[in-house]
Amino acid sequence: MNVDQFVMILRARWRVAAAIFGGVVALSLILVLVLPYKYTATSSIVVDAKMDAAVGGQGVPSDAVMQSYVNTQADVVTSDHVAQGVARKLALDHDPDMRKKWMSKTGGEGDIVSWIASYLLDNKRVVAEAANSTAIRQTNVIEITVKWPDAKTAAALANAFAEIAIETNIELKVEPAKQYSSWFNQRSAALRADLQVKQKRLSDFQNATGIVATDEKLDDENARLNELSTQLVTIQTQRQESQSRQKQVGDNATLPEVLQSPIIQGLKDNLTTAEATQTEVAGRLGKNHPDYKAAVSEVTSLRARIAAETEKIVASLGNTTQVNVRRENDVRAALEAQKKRVMDLKHSHDAAAVLENDVVTTQRDLDAVNQRLAMSNLESQTQQTNVVQLTTAAVPVIPSSPKLLIFLMVGVFLGLVTGVGVALLLEMKDMRLRNEEDLVRLLGVPVLGRIKTMVPGPHVPNSGDALTRLAPTI
């Protein structure tokens, strides 16, 4: 089929095509008039990119994290929890139309608020999505679009969804913070009681052992131990020295004590003088003279006294050795006792350090819990959020659907397509010869002549079967 044939078919069956075209266009106009009007109201909320300063948040999250958070907030807006809050806020459960629909759908069974929430979210009556968000351009603005038969109700629903979404965002922060605050409060009380028990245990131990936090007793005892060690070394040296001198008793004249004794030195000087006198008297008077005998007697006496003094010194060396041995034993015993005392004191200090460390650890845990408790209390009392309402939905004046222009364009298009299609279908069922090409194709013979259309006259009827004249073509 070429273009000429197509045009001839349309010219021959234009009435049918026109009737169908008009019918389809009329039907689209009827639908516009019959279908109920729906109004679209849009409000928007914006999600702040900064962290919540009320809980000490700082910095700006990454784009991926922020976009995920925006998508989460959009899901929160269209959640059943928010929809139920909107139903309660606008008292939709008392609306006669809604109650009538609820009764017809459920027979009055179940919770009407839950049913209204599901009804609001069905068929995309409420849509929340990022405004004009693309892969290249990300936005933190969430548009809440509501389609509803009543314009005022549509605007009220859009604004209510935005308000309840913000309240829900605050609730999602406050409720967990309240639970954490309660748990931290219980934990703080338990740690406080544990701290008191450990502090009492430490105090009782310190009172029993005499050890305090700033105790210098261990240092004093260590100094005493060092002093006893020094004394023991000194006494041992003295004892060894006295024993060594005692062993030299065979040669009394060479003993340092004998040599250094002033009495013996004096006696020796006297002895020297007496011996000189004896020698002088013996040479002058003879050995039988009484003066000589007196001189001999004095020398003998002095020598006896020197020997007696030497024996005393030797005897004193033995006594000194015994005294040094006893002193060494006493100091060694005192040193061992001091060592035991120092070790006991160290053990007591170690036990006190363990108890004190338990107190410090518990105190540190209590401080950390109290810090978290203060933060949780602050979070549980906050009424601020990083989600705020950006625009408020206004009452729409023009319905968003059905749209006359769109329906008319669709009706014209469908009318044209349907009319042309029906005309072609009728032509296929009842084919006619429209031109010479159809005749040649059908009969397979050349065309000898063509009957032209005659202008209607008074004697020629104006019809498709009117008389025509033959016009030779050869």
Secondary structure, 3 states (H helix, E strand, C coil): CCHHHHHHHHHHCHHHHHHHHHHHHHHHHHHHHHCCCEEEEEEEEEECCCCCHHHCCCCCCCHHHHHHHHHHHHHHHCCHHHHHHHHHHCCHHHCHHHHHHHHHHHCCCCCHHHHHHHHHHHHHCEEEEECCCCCCCCCCEEEEEEEECCHHHHHHHHHHHHHHHHHHHHHHHHHHHHHHHHHHHHHHHHHHHHHHHHHHHHHHHHHHHCCCCCCCHHHHHHHHHHHHHHHHHHHHHHHHHHHHHHHCCCCHHHCHHHHHCHHHHHHHHHHHHHHHHHHHHHHHCCCCCHHHHHHHHHHHHHHHHHHHHHHHHHHHHHHHHHHHHHHHHHHHHHHHHHHHHHHHHHHHHHHHHHHHHHHHHHHHHHHHHHHHHHHHHHHHHCCCCCEEEEECCCCCCCCCECCHHHHHHHHHHHHHHHHHHHHHHHHHHCCCCCCHHHHHHHHCCCCCEEECCCCCCCCCCCCCCCCCCEEECC
